[in-house]
Amino acid sequence: MEFRILGPLEVLEGGRPIDVGAPKQRSVLARLLISANTVVSTDRILEDLWPEGPPKGGPRSLHVHVARLRRALEVPGRDASIVTRAPGYVLEVDRDAVDAMKFERLWRDARANLETNPRHAAATLRRALGLWRGPALADFTYDPFAETEIRRLDEIHFAAVEDLIEAELALGNHAEVVARLEQLITEHPLRERLWGQLMVALYQGGRQAEALRAFQAARSSVVEAVGAEPSQELQDLEERILLHDTTLLAPETAPGVTPDLPLRLSSFVGRWKDQATVRRLLDEHRLVTVTGVGGVGKTSFAIETAREAAADYADGVWLVPLDGLELARLVPDEIARILGRRVVGRQGAIETLREFLVARQTLLILDNCEHLIGGVATTVNELLRACPELHILATSRERLGVDGEVVHALPPLTVPPAAAIDIEELRVSAAVQLFVDRASSSRSGFTLDDDNRAFIAHICRSVAGIPLAIELAAARLLSMSLKELAGHMDDQLGILTDGQRTALPRHRTLRETMDWSYSLLAEGDQALLRRMCVFRGEFSLDDAVAVCGDGNAPESGVLDGISRLVTASLVLAEGRNDVTKYRTLEPVRQYGVEQRRKAGEDHAVRFRHATWYAAKAGTVSERSEAGRLDRVLEIGRSHREDFREALRWSLETDESTLSLVLASRLAPFWSAAGSTAEGYAWLEAALSSSPKAASAERFSALSYDIQLGIAANEPVGPRLDELDRLASTLPGNHPQARAAYLRGVYAWSRGDLAAAVDLLEESCRLSERGDGRPSRSRVLLTECLIRIGRLEDAERLLEELDAWNQQQGRSRDYWLVENLGMIAYVRGDLADAERFLEEATMGFGSLRSRMGQMEAMSYMAWITIDLGKERRTRLLAEQALTIAREDGEVMIEANCLWLLARLALRRGDTLEARSLLRECVHVGRRRDERIVLVLALHVCADLVYTEGDADRALRLFGAADRHLRAIPHILPPSVTEGYDRALADLRETLGGAGLEAARNEGSAMTLDDALDLALGPVGVLDQQS
């Protein structure tokens, strides 16, 4: 974040202005910026901003302005914040984030080097003066609080201008400064330093007489204005000129020729952070190499970064393209040619360059070095050792390997997060910005909007943010629709082919870019790369050895190969938790797949990949059995894309048994992660492709298929029958226990709690018959027992299971904790209930278990609404609702809508309550969630009563009461909170007979009729909801 006061006040984030609010808020910010990193008392701010006296409630008004400023400055990763600190406020900010503070730092640095290194001083002063956009604090010129700071900054600004002229004179640039000095003297005739500099400039240019006349003009101005002679220093300077003092002459310097960097014909997008980093690296080091995968934009980046840094190099910036050079030994000759240096006689190009650059403050851009690494490295090493003021910015797909080299790996442009659909989230993505900018060239008037945002986000993610691929994709809009283009992203090499005719051949198509990088690899590294492209996600060294090795290559050989591919920017490496993870960008991956098929090794590599990940999937199943939900989720999430790839391949080939093993082993992960629909789809496909698999393997897959199918509301009846048949053919108690458990789950999902309890108790008996180990079926069994009021039995089962888990050293079972919370809730012990549900919510959150977290949050919201914590309830219900909608969890979605409707009714917002209830009923009818629908009916009755329709309210209360008693659930009294209050009021309004008649009429209504009476028709696909 940048704060600018050297001109009108501006705040920028990522190069884009931030609106900091109304004029008074801007004044508060300006006042805090003037004293940045220093506490300013509340009294001082009030006095400064309201000099005629603060308004009534001044401190409170100031607090409001500060609070709004904080919100305006709230940006993730920001480097500035307004902190309340007695006796007032302080703006804590990095010093270089405020242009005035950065200006002063640069000015003081330049002053310190003015005599010893005028070249550096001049470059630094140009940077400092370049920060000024107009008069300091231009929009506060007439505000008393800014007057002193404006005067101080103006004075420093003028001193910096004079210091720059001083440095230019020391460098012999007298001709360039004379006209500037004459203009400044006209504006400031009493600045004696300017007069002295003009005298020296004229003298250095051989104009002694004019220099002496300048002294007389200075004397006349001073005498006329103040009635005194000029300073002794200016008089001494006149005498030195009269005596032809040669020390006033600057040392001779050979003028350099600095060609302009090529002008951009299109915008440069999204690299401001990388540019700032490389600018800093160039300040601190003399050799910076920008590396990155082909097409990532290294050349454009280097040119634009150098353009910004040009003022730092008094003798210019030179671009040396090396792409057309084929012989490494000719690198020095090419640099000499670009610099306009002629190699004469026996003197070599290196010696010629040394002589030319030895005293120059120059930046060389050596572009596209990867195919000439040896020659470039030798040349760079010799030049840097001989030329102390030379800086080099190189671009290459791999580092040069020279002492003192600092590497900046240029990443692809930022792409929208996987779940991002909000248009504002997309606007901040640099990849999206570039695509929209280039697409507007292909299609006039093209913009990002709600209709195209999903396609644009998909394209930018698919090409992994690589600028060349983005530009090629945008160019395709001349001949394809955006939807068609998005649909072809799995064939990037075939479709991203329409590059600029003026571009280098290897930058005209994505394939040619990849061909160039691939051709620079040794044969062994080419083989390793194409095999590594089988991985869809991140992978480790062990993964690469197992899948990509040839069976004979040691681990060290694979590691060496990976290291070379990382160096060549074809594989990305990231250290995390003491383990290095590798990955390839999608365009590189698609190229590797193509090369692997050409080499005839696709089947062998993908078989090794699938069998390796089947073994990894086995650890998911093992961790699930051990109660390690954290490890189940960690393994599943880390390798999700490769598990999917292994499943796809095994289903496409004749490896159907492998697909069955993979799908069943991964089921615990899909269940824990809330991805039940995906898991069910894979299991269904695997079961269909392998009808003749071994009974044990089919039984395992079938049982998980049913479990996930129930959660996804799929018809699993026929699968249950097949499971029972298979269970009867298999040895031991486990198959029968598992079949009984799933029958119990199915009964529970249908609302038949009595049957569910019988079946789950049978499952526990069978499962625990051998070693007495408590069955995991107890968790669901206790939930059923809680709902039918058998709290003591439920608590006993949970305590036994919890004790056994602790004895075995197993991790905490948060489903168990959640049920303990619900027992406390039904008993009316809200404090214990909140404590248990808080633990469960935090535990599931630490595991990133979406299913567990949203369920625990929704239950905790039941508790907090009874505790009167309405703000907490709303927050919990909204968070759970968001996850439920994303994961398709209808029961929890409807439950959260019901809670939010109760909150709306409590605060008297009947319109909001009605809207939420309609949506709740609409969602609940999707899966016939009868419990939620009955609860919703109770709130509907309270809503109608609140709206004043007594007769209709009574009928609805009668219906709600009857349907609630028909459900075998124990629910807390607060669920029917409006019922008793309404009955007491209505008894007086309608009388006893009228009351009973209305209630009886309501109790005869069906649930759907009652809901329609309350809300009007609300179908499963109700258009009004």
N, C-alpha and C positions, 0 to 999 in steps of 0.2 A: 504494500500500500504506500502511495506517495502523497505527501502533503506539499502543496505549492503556494508560496506567498510572495515570490518574486514576480509579481504581476497580480492579476485578480486571484482570489482564493480559489483553489481547486484541490479536490481529493480524487485520486485515481486508484483503481484496483485492476491489475492486469492491463494497464494502459487505457482503461475505460473510465470516464468520469462517474463519480458517485454523487447522487443528490443528497446533500447534507441538510436540506430543509430550508425553512423560512429565514428571512434576514436576521432575526435576533439569534437563532441557532448558529448561523454563520458567524455572527459576532462573538458568541461564546467560544466557538472553536478557534477563531482567530486569536482571541485573548489567551487561550490555553497554549496555542502554538508559539506565541511570542515568548512564553515562559516554559517551553516544552521541557519535560523531565524535572520541573520544579513545582512545588505545591503553590497554588494561588488561593488565597483565602476567599471564602464566600463573600465576606465584606468587601474585599478589593474588587472582585468581579462585579458585584452589584454597583459599587461606586463608579467603576470604569464604564460599565454598559448603560447605566442610568445616572449620568452626572448631575441631573437636576433632581435626583431623588428616586429610589427604587419604587416600583408599584406596591400596592398592598399585597402582603403575602409574598414579598420578594424572594426569600430563600426557597419557598415552595415552587415559585415560577421558574427559578433557576434550575431546581432539581428536575422539573419537567423537561426543560430544554436539554439538560445533560442526558437524561434518560433517552430522549429521542435521538440525540447524537450517538449514543452508544448503540442503539439499534441500527442506525444508518451505517455505522462503522463495523458492524458484526459481520465479518467475513472469515470463513474457515482458514486457519493458518495465518491470521493477520498478525502484523508486528506492531500494532498500536492499540492502546486501550485507555479509556478515561477511568481513573481510579479515584474513589472517594478516600481522602486521607486528611485527617484533621490538620488545619482548620478549614479545609476546602476541597479542591480537586487538583489532580495532576494528570496531564496527558503523557503517558509513558510510551516512548516511541524510539525506534532506532535512529541514531543521529543522521545517517545518510538518507533516511526516509523523508526528511524535511529539507526542501531545496535550499532554504536560507542557511541551515546548519552545514549542509554539504558544501555550499558555496564558500562559507568561512573556512572550512577545513582545507579545501583546495587552495584558497588564497594564501593561507598561512604556510602551507607546504611549498607553494611557489616562491613566496618571499624568502623562505629558508634556503632555497636553491638559486636565488636570483644571481648572486655573484659567482658561485662556483659552477653552476650548470644552467646557464640561461636558456639552453634549448629545452630542457625539461620544464623549466619555469614557464616558458612561453606556451608550451603545449598544455600544461596544467591550467594556466590562466585562461586559455581559450575555452577549456572545458568549463571552468567556473563561470565565466561570463556568458557562456551559452545557456546557462540555467535561467537567465533573466528573460521574462516574456513581456516586460513592461514595467512601469513604476511599482515599487514594492507596496504590497497591500493596497493595490489600486482601488479596490472597492471600499476602503476604509480611510481614504485620504482625509476626510473631514471629521473622523471620530477621534476625540481627544486621547483615548487609550492607545491609539496606534501612532500618534505623532512622534514620540521619542524613538520608537523602533524604526519608523520610516526614515527619519533623519540619520540614524546610526547606519542602517543598511545602505542608504544613498552614499554616505561618506566612504564606506568600505568599497562600494561599487566603483566609485571614482578612483580610489587608491588602486584598485585592481587594474583599471584601464591604464593608469599611469605606469604601473609595474609592467604591464604587457609591452608598453612602448619602450620601457627601459630594457627589457629582454630583447626586443627586436633590434634596438640600437647595438646591444652587445653582440648580436649575431650579424651585424653589418647590413641590416635591412632598412637603411636610412631613407631610401627613395620611397619606400612604401608608406612611411609614417608621416612625411612632411605635410601632406594635404590634410590628413586626419588631425595633426597637431594644430594646424592653422584654424580648422573648424572649431576645435575644442577651445582654443584661446579666445575666439570670438565670443563664445558662450560664457567663458570663465576667465576674464582678463586679469584677475588678481592671483591666479594659481601660478606661483613662481616656478614650481617644478615643471609645468608645461612649457614655460618660456625657456627654461634651461634645456629641456629635451629638444625643443625646436632649434636652439642654437647648436647643439651637438649634431643633430641630424643634418643641418645645412653645412656645418664644418666637415662632417664625414663625406659629404657629397662634393667637396671641393669648392664650396660657396662661402668662403671665409668672410667676405664683405657683407653678404646678406646675414650671416650669423651675427656679426657685430651690430648691424642695423636692428636686428631682432632684440638685442640687449637694450638699445636706446628706446625702442618701442615699449619694452617691458618697464623701463625706468619711468617713462612718461606716464604710463598707466598707474603705477604704484604711487608716484609723487602726487598725481592729480587726485587720486582716491583717498590717500591717508596722510599726505603731507610728509612722507619720509622716504629715505633712499631704499632701494632694493636690499635684500639680505646680503650679508657678506659672502655667502656661498655663491650667489649669482654674480656678484662682482668679481670673485676669484675666477669664475668660469670665463668671464670676458677677458681677463688678463691671460689665461692659458691659451685662448684662441689667438690673441694678439701675438703670443710668443710661439705659435705653431706647435703646440704641445702634441706630440705624436701618440701619447698614451690615450688621447681622446678618440683615436681611430680604432675601429673594430678590427679584429684579426680577419685576414682574407679568407673567404669561404667560397668554394666553387658552387655555384647555383645548381640545384638538382632539378631534374625534369620529372614532374609528377603527373603522369597521365590520369585522367578521370577514370574512376571505376565505372564499369558498364551500368548504364541507367536501367532501372527496372521498367518493364512495360506492363507489369501487373502488380497487384498488391502483395505485401509480404505479411503473413498471418501467423500469429500464435507462438512467437519464439522469444518474447521479451525476457522471461526468466532465464532462459539459456543464454541470451545475449548478455544479460547482466553478469552471469557467472563467468562467461568467457572474457568479458571486459576486465573483470577483477583478476582473472588468471593472467591475462596479458600484462596487467599492472605489476604482478608479483613474479612472473616468470618470463623467460625470453623465448621459449618454444612451447607452443600449445598446439596439439593435434586434435582435430575434431574427427571422430570416427563415427561410423554408423552404417547400417545396412544400405544397399543400393536403393536409390530413390527416396531416401529420407530427407534430402534437401541440404546436403552439406555445403555444396558450392554456393547456393543462394544465401545460406546462413552466414558463411564466412564473409561474403562480399558485404552483406548488410551490416554485420557486426563491425567490419573494418571501416565501413562508411561512417558509422557512429563514432568510431575511435580515431578518425583521421586527424582530429585536432591535437591528439596526443603525440603525433609524429611530425616534427617540424620539417623533415625532409621528404615527407610523403608516404603514400601507401601504394604498393605495386602488386598487381595481380599477375601471377605466372601460371597460366594453364599448362598442365603437363599431359593432358589426355591424348594429344596427337603425337607425343614423343614415344618412340619405340625402344631406343637404346639408353640404358641407364647411365652410360658413361658420358652422354651428351647433356645431362641435367645442368651442369655449370654453364655450358655454352648457351643453353636456352634461357637461363636466367639473365646472362649477360646481354643476350639479344633483346630481351624485353626491356631491360634497363637502359638500352641504347649505348652499351659499352662495347667498343670494338676491341677484339683480342688481336694484339699486334705482335708480330715476330714470334720469338720462342716463349714469350710470356703466356702462361696458360690462362684459361678462363677463371680458375679459382683465384689466381694472383691478381688478375684484373678486377675481380669482384672485391677482393680484400682491399685493394687500394681505393676503390670507389666508395665502399661502405664503411670504412674504418672510422671515419669521423662523423658519420651521418646517423641521425635519429630516424630510422626507417622501419616500416612494417612491410614484410614480404608475405604475400599469400601464395603458398605453393599448393595448387589445387589438383586433385586427382593423382595422388602419389602411389596408390596401391600396387600398380604394375611395375614400378621403378623403385621399390623400397630401398634396395641396397644403394643405388646411386644417389637417391635423395638423402638418405641417412648420412652418407659420407660427406656430401656437399654441405649439408646443414651443420654437421659437427665442425667442419673446418671454418665455416663462416662465423659461427657463433663464438668460437674461440678467438678469432681475430678481430671481431667488430663489436665492441662493448655496448654500442647503442642500438644494435640491430635486434629486432624482434621478428619472429616467424610464426605465422598462423598457417598450419598445414591441414589439408583435408585428405582423408584416406579411409579405406575400409578396414585398415589395421594400423596399429601404432608404428612409428618409425624405429623405435628402439635406440634412441640417442640419449646420452646423459643429460639430465636436466629437463627432459621432456615431461610435460603434463598433458594427460589425455582427458578430453571431454567427450563422453559418448552421447551423441545427439539422439534423443529418443524420438519415436514417432510422435505425431501430434496427439493431443489428448482426445479421446473418443468418449461418447456418452456412456455412463455406467450401464450395465446390462439391463437394469430394471427401469432406466430413465425413459419416461414418456412425456413428462411435462415439457412444454415448449421452451420455458425459461432455462431448464436444465440443459437443453440442447444448445441454446444460444451461446453458453459459455464454453462449449467444446470447440477447440481450435480446429479440429478436423471438420466439424460441421460448418464453421465459419469459412474455411477454405473451399469446401464443396459448394456452398451457396454462392460464394464470390465467383468461382470459375463457371458454375452452371449458368449464372446470369449472363455470361459471355456467349454460351451456347443457345440460351433461350432468353430473349429480352423480357425483363420483368419478373424473372424467376426469384422467388423468395421462400423462406421457411414459413410454413403455416401448418395448421392443424391437420390438413388433408395429406400433406407429404412428409410430415415429421418422422413417422415410423419407418418409411422407406429410406430417408436420408440417414437416420441413425443406424439402420441395418447395413447400409453400404459402407459407412465410415467405420463401423466395428469390423466388418468383414475384411476390409483392406488394412486393418490394424493401424489406421492413422498414418499410413505412409503417404507423404504428399504427392509423389509421382503417381501412385495408383489412384489417389483422389482426383487429381487433375485429369488423368486418362478416363476415369469413370464419368466425370462431369462432361468431358468432350463427347462421350457417347450419347448424350441427350439430344444431339443433332439428329440421331437416327433411331432412337429408342425412347419409349416412355420411361418414366422414373420407376414405375412398378415392374416393367420388364427388366430394367437394369438391375434392380434389387433381386429379382428372381434368378439372375445369372451369376451371382457372386461365388458360386461353387466352381466356376470356370473362369477365374480371373485372367489366367494366362491366354485364354482364347479370346476374351472380350475386351481386355484393356490394351488395345493395339493402336489407338488413333492419336499418336503424339504429335508434337509440333515438328514441322518439317525442318525448322532451323535448329532443333535440338541435336545433341550428339547422337549418333546411331544407337548407342546402348541406352539412351533415355527416351527413345521414341515409342517403345512398347515395354510392357512389364516383363515379357519373356526375354527380350534382349538385355534388359538390366540384370535379370537373374543369370542368363547365359554368361555374361561378362564375369560376374562374381564366381560362378561355378568353374569357369575355365582357368581361373587363377589358383585353384586348389590342386594339390597333389592327388593322384589317383586314389590312394587310400582314404584321404579325407573326403573325396567325392563320395565314395562308397558309404562312409560313416554318416555323412549328411543325409543322403537319400534314405538310409535306414532310420535315422533319428526322426525323420519326418513322418514316421508312423504314429508318433505320439501326438495326441490332440491337445493335451494340457501340459502342465509342468512334469518334469521327470528328474530322477536323481541319477547319480553315477551308477548305482546298482542296477537301476532300470535299464540304463543304456548298455551296460555290460551284458545283461541277460538277454536283451532283445536285439541289440545291434552287433554284438560280437560274432565272430565266425566259429566260436567254440574253442579256438586255439589261442586267440589274442588275450594276453593278460590284462588285468584291470588297468595297469599303468599305461598300456598302449592305447586303450580307449580314452583314458583321461587325457593323454597327450593330444590325441586327435580332437577331443572336445575343446581343449584349450586353444588349439589352432583355429577351430571354427568360431569360438568366442572372439578371438583376436581379429578374425576376418569379418566380424559383425554379422555372421549368419546364424549364430545361436546366441541367445541372451542368457546371462547367468545372474543369479541373485542369491546372496547368502541370507539364510533365514533360520533362526533357532539352531545355529551350529551346523546346518546342513545346506549345501549349495543345491539350488534347484535350477534346472535349465528349461528353456522353451524356445520354439521357433515362431516367428510371426507367420500369419496365415498365408500371405503370398509366397513366402519361402517354403512353407509346408506343402502347398499345392505344387510348387515346382519340384520339390523332392519326390513327391508321389509320382509325378510324371516320369522323372528320371529312373525311379525304382522299377516302374513297369517296363520301361525301355530295357533295363538291365536284366529283366526276367527273374527278379528275386522278390516280387511282390507277395506271392502266396507264402513263401517260406518265412519272410519277415513278419507278416501279419499273423501267421500261426504262432510264432514265438511270442508275439505281443499278446495275443488272446490267452494263451496258456499261462503266461506270466501274470496277467491281470486276474485270471481265474484263481490263481494261488493267492493273490492279494485279497481277492473277495473272500477267500476262506478266513482270513484274519478278521474280516468284518463280522462273520458269523460267530467266530470264536469269542471275540470281544463282547458280542451281544449276549452270549451264553454266560459270560463272566460278569455281566451287569455293568460293563464299562461303556455306557452310552457316549461318554466323551470321546473315546477312541473310535467307536463306530462312526460318529459324525465326522471326526477328524480325517479318518481314512477315506470315507466315502466322498467327502467334499474335495479332498486333495486330488483324487484320481477320477472324479465324476466323468470328465470328458473321455478319458481312456477306457473306463468301464463301458461307456456307451459305444465307443468305437469297437471294442472287443465283441460286444453283443451284436452290433450291426453285422460285423464280418462273419461271426459264427452262424448267424441266421441266414446270411446270403449264400453260404457254402454248405457243404455236407457235414459240418461240425455241429449238428443239432444237439447232441448230448452235452457238448461244451456250453452251448447257450443255456441249456436247462440248469447246469451247475452254476453258471455265472448269475443267472436271474434269481435263483433261490438263495444263493449266498448273499446277494446284495439286498434282499428284501428287508432285513432289519434296518438298513440305512435309509431306504426309501420311506419306511414307516416313521422312523425317528425324525427325519428331515421334513416330514409333511408332504412328501412327493408321492402320495399314494396312487394318484392317477397314472403317473409315469411308470411306477413299479408294476402296477397291474397290467399295463399295456405290454411291457416286456415279458412278464410271466405268461400272459395269454399267448403271445407270439411263440415263446419257447415251448409251451405245452402243445400248441398246434403243430409245431414243426417236428416234434419227437414223440409221436403217440406210442412207440414201441420201446421207450426207454425202460431201464431197469426199475422195478417197483419202488425201491427205496428212494431213488433219485426223483422219480415222478411224484411220490408221496410228499417229499419235502417241497418241491416246487408247487404242487397243488395246494398244500396247506397255506403257503404264503400267498398264493394267488387268491384264495378265499379270504384270507385276512385283509389283504389290501382291497379286494373287491367289495367287501362289506363297507370298509371305510369310504370307498369311492361311490357307494350306493349302486353297485352293479348287481345284476341278477346272478346269484351264486348257488341257487338251489341245486341244479344238476351237478355242479362241482362238489357240493357237500355229499351227495349220494355216492359219487365216485370215490371220494375220500374215505367214506365209511367202508366201502368194499375193499379198498386197498389196505386199510388199517387192519381188517380182519385177516389178511394174508401175511402180515408182517409180525415178526417175533417181538416179545417184550410188551411192557405196559405203555411205553411212550406213544406209539401210534394211536392207541385207543384214547389215551389221555388228551392227545393233541386234537383228535377228531371231536371229542366231547367239548373241549375248550372252544373250538370254532363254532360248534352248534350253539354253545352258550353265548358267544359273541353275536351270532346271528339273531338269537332270540332277544338279546339285550337291545340290538339295533332296531328291532321291530316293536319295542316297548313291552314285550312279554317278560316282565321281570321275574315272575314266579318260575317260569320254565328256565330262564337264564340262571337263576340261583341253583336249581336242581342240577343242571348240566355242568356248571362251573364247580359245584361241590364234588360231583362225580369225577371231573377232570383232576381236581386236587387229590382225591383219594387214590386214583390210579397212579398219578405222578409221584406221590409221596410214599407209595407202598414199599418201595425198595429201601433206599438209604435214609428216608425220613427228611430229606432236604425239602424245605418249603417250596411249593410251586409258585411260579410267577402268576399263575391263574388267580392267586389270592387277591392281586391288586384290583382286577376287574370284579371279582366276586365281592370284595368289600364295597365297591362303588354301588353295586346292586343292593347289597344289604343296607347300606345307608339310605338308599331311596325308599326302601320298604319299611324302614324304621327299626331294623335289627342292629342298633348302634353298638351294643356290647359285643355281639359276635364279630362285627366288623373291626372293632378296635382290638379285640384279642388276636384276630388273624394278622392284622397289620403289625402289632407289637412283636409277635413271634417271628414274622418275616424280617422286621427291622433288626431284632436281636441276632438272628442268624447271619444277616448281611454283615453286621459289625464284627461278629465272631470270625467270619471268613475274610475280613479285611476288604470287603467289597466297597465300591464307591457308593455314595448316598443315592438312594432311589427316590427321585423327586416325585414320581407318580404316587408312591407310598405317602410321602409328606403331604401332597395335595389332598389325599383322601383323609388324612388325619385332620387337616384344616376343615374339610367339609363336615366331619363328625362334630368338631367343636362348634361349627356354625349352626348346624341343626339343633344342637343342645342349647344354643343361645349364648355360648361363651365366645363373644365376638373378639375379645383381645387375643385369646389363643388361636382363634381361627385366622385372624389377620397375621399373626406371627408365622404360622405354618404356611399360609399362602404366599406371604412375602418371601420366605425361604425357597419355596418351590419356584416362584417367579424368577428370583435371582439365579437359582440353580439352573433352571432351563435356559435362562439367558446366557449364563457362562458357557453352556454347552452349545449354544446357538441352535437349540431344538425349537423350531418354530411351532410345531404342534403343541408341545408341552407348555411353551411360554404363553401362547395365546389362550389356551384353556385355563391356565393358572391365573392369568390376568383377568379373564372374564369372571371367574369365580371370586377373585378378590374384590372385584367391583361390586358383587352382591353384598360383600361384607362392608365395604366402605360407604355404600349408600345407606346402610342401616346405621352406621356410625355418624352419619351426617356430614361425611367428608365428600361434599358434592364435586369440588374441583378435582380431587384425586379420582373419584369415580369416573368422571368424564374423560380424564386422561387415560385411565386404564382401558375403558370401554373403546375409546377411539383407536388406541394402539392395537388392541386385540382385533378390532373390526378391520383394520387395514391388513393385518396378516391373514385373517380369515378370508377376506375377499381375494387376496392374491393367491391363496392356496385352495380356494373352493370349498372351505369348511362351512357348510350351510348352517349347521346347528349353532356353531359359535357366532356366526354372522348374525343370525336371527336373535340370539340371546343378547348380543351387544346392542342391537337396534332397540330391543325391548328396554334395556337399562337406560339408554339415552332418551327414550320416550318418557320414562318415569321422571328423569331429571328435568326434562322440558316442562312436564306438567307441574312439577313442584315449584318451578319458578314462574308459573302462570302463562307460559308460552304455548297456548293451545294449538295454534297453527303448526308450530314445529312438532309438537307431540303427535298431532294427527298425521303429518307427513311421515314421521318416523314409524308410526304404527302401521301405516299402509305398506311401507317398505318391509317392515318386519313380517307382516302377514304374507306379502308377496313372496319373500324368501322362504318362510316356513312352509308354504304350500308346495314349494318345489320338491321337498322330500317328505312331506306329511309329518313335519316335526310337531307332533300333537301337544307335547308338554309346553313348548314355547307359544304355540297358538292359544292354548288355554290361558297362559299367563298374560298374553297380549290382550285377550278378551277382558280380563280383570281391569287392566289399565284403560281399555276402551270404555268400560262402564264408568270408571272414575272421570274420564275425559268428558263423556256425555253429561254426567252429573254436573261437572264444573261449568259446562256450557249452558246449564239451566234447563235441560230437558229431563224432568224428573221421571215421567212415566217410562220413557225409553231407557233411562239409566237403570230403573228398577228391573225391567225385563232383562237387561244385559247382566246385571248383578246375579239375577236368578239363574241365568244360563251359565255364567262363569262358575258359580258356586257348585252347580250340579256336575259340570264337566270336570271341575278340579277334584271333586270327591271321587269321581270315577277313575282317576289315575292313581295307581298305587305308589304315590311318592309322598315322602314327608317333606314339607316345605315350611320355612320360617313364617311367623305371623306377618312380617312386613310385606310379604308378597301381595297380601290382600289389604294393604294399609288403608285404602279409601272406603272399604266395604262397611265397616261398623259405623264410621262417622256419617256416611251417606244414609244408612238405615235410620239412625236416630233423627236426622234432619227430615227425612222423607216421611217418617211415621207421623210427624206433626202436620206435614203438608197434605198427605193423601189419606191419612187415617189407617187404622189397622186392617180393615177389609180391603181397601184399595191397594194397600201394600202387599197383602198376601196374593191378591188376584194378579197383580203385575209380576210378582216373583214366580208364581206358578206358571204363568204364560211363558216367561223366559226359560224356566227349567224344562219346558217341553220342546224347546228349539234345538235344532242341530247346531253343532259348533260353527259350521260354515254359514248357516242362516244368521246366527247371532253376530258373527263378524261382519257380514254384509249389512246387517241392520245398523251396526255401529259406524262403519266406514264407507258404506256403499260397496258395489261389486269390486272385489280385488282378486283378480285371477292370478294364476301362476306367472303369466306374462302380462300383467296389468300395465297398460300404457300410461296410466297416470302416475305410477310410482317412480 
